Amino acid sequence: MRKLSDNKVDPSAIPRSGPAPVLIRYTDLAGVVPEWERVTAAIEADPVAVKVLDWVREMYAWDIALALRNVSLTTESPPHSHLIAQPPHDLVIGDAAMLHYTW
């Protein structure tokens, strides 16, 4: 994480952005997207990073980009998440507006 953020971000400062989706202000998104693109390209150019991060590498790139732009997220856990529940992991829908089938 240090390498992918050019040693600008302490790994403990990188937010956990899951579960997707995320609500974000347009101004924050406009600042994060170029960093996300740059970090994604850096990951894709690094065979070790590709292997270690596997299929979630764009999610890690997103999280690093958030940290680089100092954008924080509030992650709500089920059953209190207003955005998403993930059955069968989440046993109740709770307050979620959407379902994400991950298994």
C-alpha positions, 0 to 999 in steps of 0.5 A: 500500500505504501508503494502504491501510494508513493509512500504518501499514505500510511496503510492504516489511513486507507479506508475500507470502502466496502460494501459497495456502492458508495454515496459521494459528492461530485466534487470529491468524486472528480478529485478521486477518479484521476488518482484511482485511474493512476493507482489502478494503472500502477497496480496493473503494471506491477505483476506482484501487485496483480498477484497479491491483490487479485480480483479486488485490485481496483477496489484497493486502487479506489481505497488508496485514491480516497486516502490520497485525496483525503476523502473519508467514508462512513461505512454502515454495517448491516442491519443499519446500512442504508445502502446494501445488504449482502445475503446470504452473509447478512441474515436480515435486510435491515435498512438496506435499499439494495441487495448484493448477491456475492456468494 
